Amino acid sequence: MKSKDIKKTVSTKKASLGRVLKKNEKIKQTVKKAASELTLVNEVLKQENVPVQVMKQALIQNEDVEQ
């Protein structure tokens, strides 16, 4: 393999790794946001004497986060 070809391959791998790292960071942010939202929903559901409408909203939000 020529030096030029090796540099091109290394450059392509670096670009691919960069894309993967960016995507990984986005995934981490999405998971963190979902976990935060689920925590809030669970706090509502743990409370006693929660109005039915609030409980319905919490359950809908929970379903939205799971998708």
Secondary structure, DSSP 8 states (H G I E B T S, - for coil): --HHHHHHHHHHHHHHHHHHHHHHHHHHHHHHHHHHHHHHHHHHHHSSS--HHHHHHHHHHHHHHH-
